[in-house]
Amino acid sequence: MKYYIIAGEASGDLHASNLIKALKEIDENAEFRFWGGDLMQQQGGTLVKHYRELAFMGFVEVLFNLRTILKNISFCKEDISNFKPNVLIFVDYPGFNLRIAKWAKQQGIPTHFYVSPQIWAWKENRITDIKRDIDHMYVILPFEKDFYEKKHNFPVHFVGHPLIDAISNRKNIDAEIFKQEQHLDERPIIAILPGSRKQEISKMLEVMLSISEDYKNYQFVIAGAPSQDMEFYQQFIKKSNVNLVMNRTYDILDLAHAALVTSGTATLETALFKVPEVVCYKGSFISYHIAKRIIQLKFISLVNLIMDREVVKELIQNDFNKKNLKQELDKILEGKKREKIIEDYYLLEQKLGGAGASKTTAELIYRSAKP
């Protein structure tokens, strides 16, 4: 069968790549065309557009890039029409994907949404579009099934979280060889995960690195995102106590003692590696205050949202500063706070339902589309 997949971010590229791998195991005649990234391309198929061309975040940023976004939507519809897929799969990225879904439904193309839009956080009115335009929804957070089925009478499949698959499927590294290759020493590692988009990296990284000179007994390692070039990070690396390692986030987390993490999927990845973390977020002044009035949530990190209580500290907007960051990092480097976080991480993993999300989703998609 022919599968057209749209993923617009680094996390979507990861989940979609594992889904493609699972679909190939079920469907030996599978043909793929997609919007995504390097990980998807490694699985085979045709990459139409890379997600780095699509990554616009924040209300103001989207507004400034509206012409490009509309041009991409028009091109995407034309490309789907030419490919004539048996299945159209959306992976998160709701602002773009729900527009395509509305059009695709009108064309009679079966629509599948993997990794639900976070409408439980904001834009809950999107449920109307989802119920109208999405044939099959696959949710990855345990509370989402009740949200859709009990609150909105829309049946969904809870398939577990694909990050568990991504982490369990990775190859183990030799720590000493890795450190030699990346010019790291034997000091414990504090991982820095500043996000994947230029806008967020620019806002986060300088503050994250501002405390590095206060921790001479540790080495700070920035996890460079695959969507960015090494040169982009160099402007921020002014301290001798800082290293940059590109495209090896999981290897860094595997060895890390603690982490400073920009809010997003990375907070959950860090937790699944059992690395105590401080969650950080800072947006533009206008975007932040708009979001604050729209989003009605107690927490911003997936770790705290899934556990429905504070497991990891969140430093948001003005609270994200050098003084607070140092204070919170000190708490997780050793002692009872650190031990409690790691203990909670194991409970978190149980809540996520174990491995097999990619395989389960692939089987459901194939079964529903098979002639």
Rosetta blueprint (number, residue, H / E / L):
1 M L
2 K E
3 Y E
4 Y E
5 I E
6 I E
7 A E
8 G L
9 E L
10 A H
11 S H
12 G H
13 D H
14 L H
15 H H
16 A H
17 S H
18 N H
19 L H
20 I H
21 K H
22 A H
23 L H
24 K H
25 E H
26 I H
27 D L
28 E L
29 N L
30 A L
31 E E
32 F E
33 R E
34 F E
35 W E
36 G E
37 G L
38 D H
39 L H
40 M H
41 Q H
42 Q H
43 Q L
44 G L
45 G L
46 T E
47 L E
48 V E
49 K E
50 H E
51 Y H
52 R H
53 E H
54 L L
55 A L
56 F L
57 M L
58 G L
59 F H
60 V H
61 E H
62 V H
63 L H
64 F H
65 N L
66 L H
67 R H
68 T H
69 I H
70 L H
71 K H
72 N H
73 I H
74 S H
75 F H
76 C H
77 K H
78 E H
79 D H
80 I H
81 S H
82 N H
83 F H
84 K L
85 P L
86 N L
87 V E
88 L E
89 I E
90 F E
91 V E
92 D L
93 Y L
94 P H
95 G H
96 F H
97 N H
98 L H
99 R H
100 I H
101 A H
102 K H
103 W H
104 A H
105 K H
106 Q H
107 Q L
108 G L
109 I L
110 P L
111 T E
112 H E
113 F E
114 Y E
115 V L
116 S L
117 P L
118 Q L
119 I L
120 W L
121 A L
122 W L
123 K L
124 E H
125 N H
126 R H
127 I H
128 T H
129 D H
130 I H
131 K H
132 R H
133 D H
134 I L
135 D L
136 H E
137 M E
138 Y E
139 V E
140 I L
141 L L
142 P H
143 F H
144 E H
145 K H
146 D H
147 F H
148 Y H
149 E H
150 K H
151 K H
152 H H
153 N L
154 F L
155 P L
156 V L
157 H E
158 F E
159 V L
160 G L
161 H L
162 P H
163 L H
164 I H
165 D H
166 A H
167 I H
168 S H
169 N L
170 R L
171 K L
172 N L
173 I L
174 D L
175 A H
176 E H
177 I H
178 F H
179 K H
180 Q H
181 E H
182 Q L
183 H L
184 L L
185 D L
186 E L
187 R L
188 P L
189 I E
190 I E
191 A E
192 I E
193 L E
194 P L
195 G L
196 S L
197 R L
198 K H
199 Q H
200 E H
201 I H
202 S H
203 K H
204 M H
205 L H
206 E H
207 V H
208 M H
209 L H
210 S L
211 I L
212 S H
213 E H
214 D H
215 Y L
216 K L
217 N L
218 Y L
219 Q E
220 F E
221 V E
222 I E
223 A E
224 G E
225 A L
226 P L
227 S L
228 Q L
229 D L
230 M H
231 E H
232 F H
233 Y H
234 Q H
235 Q L
236 F L
237 I L
238 K L
239 K L
240 S L
241 N L
242 V E
243 N E
244 L E
245 V E
246 M E
247 N L
248 R L
249 T H
250 Y H
251 D H
252 I H
253 L H
254 D H
255 L H
256 A E
257 H E
258 A E
259 A E
260 L E
261 V E
262 T E
263 S L
264 G L
265 T H
266 A H
267 T H
268 L H
269 E H
270 T H
271 A H
272 L H
273 F L
274 K L
275 V L
276 P L
277 E E
278 V E
279 V E
280 C E
281 Y E
282 K L
283 G L
284 S L
285 F H
286 I H
287 S H
288 Y H
289 H H
290 I H
291 A H
292 K H
293 R H
294 I H
295 I L
296 Q L
297 L L
298 K L
299 F L
300 I L
301 S L
302 L H
303 V H
304 N H
305 L H
306 I H
307 M H
308 D L
309 R L
310 E L
311 V L
312 V L
313 K E
314 E E
315 L E
316 I E
317 Q H
318 N H
319 D H
320 F L
321 N L
322 K H
323 K H
324 N H
325 L H
326 K H
327 Q H
328 E H
329 L H
330 D H
331 K H
332 I H
333 L H
334 E L
335 G L
336 K H
337 K H
338 R H
339 E H
340 K H
341 I H
342 I H
343 E H
344 D H
345 Y H
346 Y H
347 L H
348 L H
349 E H
350 Q H
351 K H
352 L L
353 G L
354 G L
355 A L
356 G L
357 A H
358 S H
359 K H
360 T H
361 T H
362 A H
363 E H
364 L H
365 I H
366 Y H
367 R H
368 S H
369 A H
370 K L
371 P L
